[in-house]
């Protein structure tokens, strides 16, 4: 995923200019010769070294289609800036990726092809696709996802005399944690200078039970406030800190410092994901993973979201469109997704392919990630401002310096 502060404003302005400039411009009319070479421009989020196996395999199966590969190596901001420049210059790539921060501007601006109901979309996780949909139409094909979960030390749980299975309801999780704490072990930590890795999945589980999605979210539609929707969930989440299960000391700790506490065998549970598994194994930790427990009115959920989806330019037609559809079909196939697993390190969220994950992650992967039971904040506006407001106020909540009601009031004030 990529981010660029203020990018939505830049794109909103450039969309109007370039849309007017392109007018009714169409892709070059292809020859009637079925053997004609078709070239697709692809602005990739990944660098060429790791993306090349996917491209080579596709071109081998489709010798008449060439992928003109470009990428913005180095940073997420670099990709976003390059994409913005291409849009402003009316040079939209035939295939590209888009982030949650700029998705609305791109979709409303008419720069993404409607992919709704296309055969290559079969098997795509509806949760991921919904994040790149507008007015009932889907404009992105997310084939993989990331997940943030509870990672726990099995030996420390055994030492505390508690079962290995993490409770699925928050009140039971609190009591479970008190037993671990009584054994002399720190219970749970997460990085607090970013948006909470435990609150969001709990909110997602609550939303799932109340059929709240990005498209019908009453906050985003201006029908309700954060105070009305978030406060009941946040009040329950706060019990993690008021009970001492998540200590005040997490405020000020970096993600790496929290991780080191776990690797040194001082911490029973922390928020992490597959990116930390190699280090955990190297440290010799006997570990497992679990979803976050449910608040009242919710269900167990994990943190996470789709990786930046594949997008087609809305200008594609004729043979270039047919070629792009073949590429999308290849990407969302067992072979394509398998190549992505190996070369890009992705985790498939499509039913067309099951990624071979670490056995410790298998249950969470199959029963949560692949079933779309994941959630993350996807602000349709003021993303950077809202994320900072959230993390700053949550830190004060953990320290006991504010209340859930005041936190949501602060969010409402920034949202206006």
C-alpha positions in Angstrom: 0.0 0.0 0.0 1.2 3.5 -0.6 0.6 6.9 0.9 1.1 10.5 -0.2 0.1 13.5 2.0 -2.1 15.8 0.2 -2.2 13.6 -2.9 -5.9 13.6 -3.1 -5.9 17.4 -3.6 -3.3 17.2 -6.3 -5.1 14.4 -8.1 -8.5 16.2 -7.8 -7.0 19.2 -9.6 -5.1 17.2 -12.2 -8.0 15.0 -13.0 -10.1 17.9 -14.1 -7.3 19.2 -16.4 -6.4 15.9 -17.9 -9.9 14.7 -18.3 -10.7 17.8 -20.3 -7.5 17.4 -22.3 -8.2 13.8 -23.3 -11.8 14.5 -24.3 -12.9 11.6 -26.3 -9.4 10.3 -27.0 -9.3 6.6 -27.6 -6.5 4.1 -27.7 -5.0 3.6 -31.1 -7.2 1.4 -33.3 -5.7 -2.0 -33.5 -4.9 -3.8 -36.7 -7.3 -6.5 -37.9 -4.3 -8.9 -37.9 -4.8 -11.3 -35.0 -1.0 -11.8 -34.8 -0.2 -8.2 -34.3 1.9 -7.5 -31.3 0.0 -5.6 -28.6 1.9 -3.5 -26.0 0.5 -2.7 -22.6 2.1 -0.1 -20.3 2.3 -1.2 -16.7 3.2 1.2 -13.8 4.0 -1.3 -11.1 4.1 -0.9 -7.4 6.9 -3.5 -7.3 10.4 -3.1 -8.7 11.3 -5.0 -11.8 13.5 -7.6 -10.2 10.7 -9.1 -8.2 7.9 -8.4 -10.6 9.7 -9.8 -13.7 8.8 -13.5 -13.0 5.1 -12.7 -13.3 5.6 -10.6 -16.4 7.8 -13.2 -18.1 5.4 -16.1 -17.4 2.5 -14.1 -18.8 4.4 -13.1 -22.0 5.5 -16.7 -22.5 1.9 -17.8 -22.5 0.9 -14.8 -24.6 3.7 -14.1 -27.1 1.7 -11.5 -29.0 1.4 -9.3 -25.8 4.3 -7.3 -24.5 4.3 -5.6 -21.1 6.1 -2.3 -21.1 7.2 -2.3 -17.4 7.8 0.8 -15.3 8.0 1.3 -11.6 8.8 3.9 -9.0 11.4 2.2 -6.9 12.3 3.4 -3.5 9.2 4.5 -1.7 5.4 4.5 -1.5 5.4 8.2 -1.9 7.5 7.9 -5.1 4.9 5.6 -6.7 2.0 7.9 -5.8 3.9 11.0 -7.1 4.7 9.3 -10.4 1.1 8.1 -10.9 -0.1 11.7 -10.2 2.3 13.1 -12.7 1.1 10.6 -15.3 -2.5 11.5 -14.7 -1.7 15.2 -14.9 0.1 14.7 -18.2 -2.7 12.6 -19.7 -0.3 9.6 -19.8 -2.3 7.1 -17.8 -0.7 3.7 -17.8 -2.8 0.9 -19.3 -2.4 -1.0 -16.0 -1.5 0.5 -12.6 -2.3 0.3 -8.9 -4.2 2.7 -6.7 -4.3 3.4 -2.9 -7.2 3.9 -0.6 -6.2 7.6 -0.2 -6.6 8.5 -3.8 -9.2 5.8 -4.9 -12.2 8.1 -4.8 -10.5 10.8 -6.9 -9.4 8.3 -9.5 -12.8 6.5 -9.7 -14.8 9.7 -9.8 -12.4 11.2 -12.3 -13.1 8.5 -14.8 -9.6 7.0 -15.0 -10.3 3.5 -13.9 -12.1 0.8 -15.9 -15.3 -0.6 -14.5 -14.4 -4.3 -13.7 -17.8 -5.3 -12.3 -18.8 -8.8 -13.2 -15.8 -9.5 -15.5 -14.9 -13.2 -15.7 -11.4 -12.5 -14.3 -12.9 -11.0 -11.1 -14.3 -14.5 -10.1 -12.8 -15.5 -6.8 -11.8 -12.0 -5.7 -12.5 -11.4 -2.1 -15.6 -9.1 -1.8 -14.2 -7.3 1.3 -11.1 -6.2 -0.7 -13.1 -5.4 -3.8 -15.5 -3.2 -1.8 -12.7 -0.9 -0.9 -12.2 -0.1 -4.5 -15.9 0.3 -5.5 -18.0 3.3 -6.0 -21.8 3.5 -6.6 -22.0 -0.2 -7.0 -19.2 -0.5 -9.5 -15.8 -2.1 -8.8 -12.6 -0.5 -10.3 -9.8 -2.5 -8.7 -8.8 -6.1 -8.6 -7.0 -6.9 -5.3 -5.6 -10.4 -5.4 -3.6 -10.4 -2.1 -3.8 -9.0 1.3 -1.9 -8.4 4.5 -3.0 -9.3 8.1 -2.2 -8.0 11.6 -3.0 -10.5 14.3 -2.3 -11.5 17.9 1.0 -13.4 18.0 1.5 -15.4 21.2 4.2 -17.3 23.0 2.9 -20.8 23.7 5.4 -21.6 26.4 4.5 -18.4 28.4 0.8 -19.3 28.2 1.5 -22.8 29.5 3.6 -21.3 32.3 0.6 -19.1 33.3 -1.7 -22.2 33.3 -4.0 -20.9 30.6 -5.2 -22.8 27.5 -3.5 -22.1 24.2 -6.7 -21.0 22.5 -7.1 -17.3 22.8 -10.7 -16.3 24.0 -13.0 -15.0 21.3 -14.8 -12.4 23.5 -13.1 -9.4 25.0 -14.3 -9.8 28.6 -13.0 -13.4 28.6 -9.8 -12.2 27.1 -9.4 -9.7 29.9 -9.8 -12.4 32.5 -7.4 -14.6 30.6 -4.8 -11.9 30.5 -5.1 -11.3 34.3 -4.0 -14.9 34.8 -1.0 -14.4 32.6 -0.2 -11.2 34.5 -0.4 -13.0 37.8 2.3 -15.4 36.6 4.7 -12.5 36.3 4.6 -12.1 32.6 3.6 -9.0 30.6 0.4 -9.8 28.7 0.0 -7.8 25.6 1.6 -4.9 23.7 1.3 -3.0 20.4 2.9 0.0 18.9 0.9 3.1 20.0 2.3 5.9 17.9 0.3 4.6 14.9 -3.4 3.7 14.6 -4.3 0.9 17.0 -3.7 -2.6 15.7 -6.2 -4.0 18.2 -9.0 -1.5 18.1 -9.5 -1.5 14.3 -10.1 -5.3 14.1 -12.5 -5.0 17.0 -14.3 -2.2 15.2 -14.3 -4.3 12.0 -15.9 -7.2 13.8 -18.6 -4.8 15.2 -19.2 -3.3 11.8 -19.5 -6.8 10.3 -22.3 -7.7 12.7 -24.1 -4.5 11.9 -23.6 -4.7 8.1 -21.6 -1.4 8.0 -19.3 -1.1 5.0 -17.2 1.7 3.5 -20.0 2.5 1.1 -22.8 2.7 3.6 -20.8 3.9 6.7 -23.1 6.4 8.4 -20.1 8.5 9.4 -18.8 8.9 5.8 -22.3 9.6 4.6 -22.8 12.4 7.2 -25.7 10.6 8.9 -23.9 9.9 12.2 -20.8 11.0 14.1 -17.7 9.2 15.5 -19.2 9.9 18.9 -22.3 7.9 18.1 -20.7 5.0 16.2 -17.2 4.5 17.7 -17.7 5.4 21.4 -19.4 2.1 22.4 -16.6 0.1 20.8 -13.9 2.3 22.1 -15.2 2.1 25.7 -14.9 -1.6 25.6 -11.4 -1.5 23.9 -10.2 0.8 26.8 -10.6 -2.1 29.2 -7.3 -3.5 27.8 -5.5 -0.6 29.4 -7.7 0.0 32.5 -7.3 -3.7 33.4 -3.5 -3.5 32.9 -3.6 -6.1 30.2 -2.0 -3.6 27.9 0.3 -1.5 30.2 0.7 2.2 30.0 4.4 1.6 29.1 3.5 0.9 25.5 3.1 4.6 25.0 6.5 5.8 23.7 7.6 2.3 22.6 8.4 1.8 18.9 7.1 -1.3 17.1 10.6 -2.7 17.2 10.9 -2.3 20.9 7.6 -4.1 21.4 8.9 -6.9 19.1 12.1 -7.2 21.1 10.2 -7.7 24.3 8.4 -10.6 22.7 11.6 -12.1 21.1 13.3 -11.9 24.5 10.6 -14.0 26.1 9.3 -11.2 28.3 5.9 -10.7 26.6 3.1 -13.2 26.1 1.3 -11.6 23.2 1.8 -8.7 20.7 0.3 -7.3 17.5 2.3 -8.5 14.5 2.1 -10.4 11.2 3.9 -12.7 8.8 6.6 -10.1 8.3 8.0 -10.9 11.8 7.7 -14.7 11.6 11.4 -15.2 10.4 12.7 -13.3 13.4 10.4 -15.1 15.8 11.6 -18.5 14.5 15.2 -17.4 14.6 14.7 -16.5 18.3 13.4 -20.0 18.9 10.0 -18.8 20.1 7.2 -21.5 20.1 4.4 -19.3 18.8 0.9 -19.2 17.4 -1.5 -16.6 16.0 -5.1 -15.7 16.7 -7.7 -13.1 15.7 -8.7 -10.3 18.0 -11.5 -11.0 20.4 -15.0 -9.5 19.8 -16.5 -6.6 21.7 -20.2 -6.9 22.6 -22.2 -6.9 19.4 -19.2 -7.9 17.3 -17.3 -11.0 16.2 -13.6 -12.0 16.2 -11.7 -10.2 13.5 -8.2 -9.5 12.3 -6.6 -6.3 11.2 -5.7 -6.1 7.6 -6.6 -5.0 4.1 -6.1 -5.7 0.5 -2.8 -4.9 -1.2 -3.0 -2.2 -3.8 -5.2 -3.6 -6.5 -4.6 -4.0 -10.2 -6.4 -1.3 -12.2 -7.1 -0.8 -15.9 -7.1 2.6 -17.6 -10.6 3.6 -18.6 -9.3 4.5 -22.1 -8.5 0.9 -23.0 -10.6 -0.6 -25.9 -10.2 -3.0 -28.7 -7.2 -5.3 -28.7 -5.5 -3.4 -25.9 -8.5 -4.0 -23.7 -8.6 -7.7 -24.6 -4.9 -8.0 -23.8 -5.3 -6.3 -20.5 -8.2 -8.7 -19.7 -5.9 -11.6 -20.5 -3.3 -10.2 -18.1 -5.8 -9.8 -15.3 -7.0 -13.3 -15.9 -3.5 -14.6 -15.6 -2.8 -12.6 -12.5 -5.9 -14.0 -10.8 -5.1 -17.6 -11.6 -3.5 -20.3 -9.6 -0.3 -20.0 -11.7 -0.2 -16.2 -11.5 -0.9 -16.0 -7.8 1.6 -18.8 -7.1 4.3 -16.8 -8.9 3.4 -13.7 -6.9 3.7 -15.7 -3.7 7.2 -16.8 -4.6 8.6 -13.6 -6.1 6.6 -10.9 -4.5 5.9 -12.4 -1.1 2.2 -11.8 -1.3 -0.6 -13.7 0.5 -3.4 -14.6 -1.8 -6.9 -13.4 -0.8 -8.4 -14.9 -4.0 -10.1 -18.3 -3.9 -8.2 -19.2 -7.1 -5.1 -19.9 -5.1 -4.3 -20.9 -1.5 -0.9 -19.5 -0.4 1.3 -22.0 1.5 1.6 -20.1 4.7 3.5 -20.9 8.0 1.6 -23.5 9.9 1.3 -21.1 12.8 -0.7 -18.8 10.6 -2.8 -21.4 8.8 -6.0 -21.1 10.8 -6.1 -17.3 10.7 -5.3 -17.3 7.0 -8.0 -19.8 6.0 -10.8 -18.7 8.4 -10.2 -15.0 8.5 -8.1 -13.5 5.7 -9.5 -15.7 2.9 -13.0 -15.1 4.2 -12.7 -11.4 4.2 -12.9 -11.1 8.0 -10.3 -8.3 8.2 -10.6 -4.5 8.6 -8.5 -1.4 8.6 -9.1 2.4 8.5 -9.8 3.6 5.0 -10.5 7.3 5.4 -12.2 8.7 2.3 -10.8 12.2 3.3 -8.2 13.8 5.5 -6.4 10.4 5.9 -3.1 11.7 7.4 -4.9 14.1 9.7 -7.4 11.5 11.0 -4.7 8.8 11.5 -2.6 11.2 13.6 -5.6 12.5 15.6 -6.5 8.9 16.3 -3.1 7.7 17.4 -2.4 10.9 19.5 -5.7 10.6 21.4 -5.5 6.8 21.8 -2.1 7.3 23.5 -3.8 9.7 26.0 -6.6 7.2 26.5 -4.1 4.4 27.3 -2.4 6.8 29.8 -5.7 7.6 31.5 -5.6 11.2 30.6 -8.8 11.3 28.5 -12.1 9.4 27.9 -13.5 7.5 25.0 -16.1 10.3 24.6 -13.5 13.0 24.3 -11.5 10.9 21.8 -14.4 10.5 19.5 -15.3 14.2 19.9 -11.7 15.0 18.8 -12.2 12.8 15.7 -15.5 14.5 14.9 -13.9 17.9 15.2 -11.1 17.0 12.7 -13.6 15.3 10.3 -15.6 18.4 9.7 
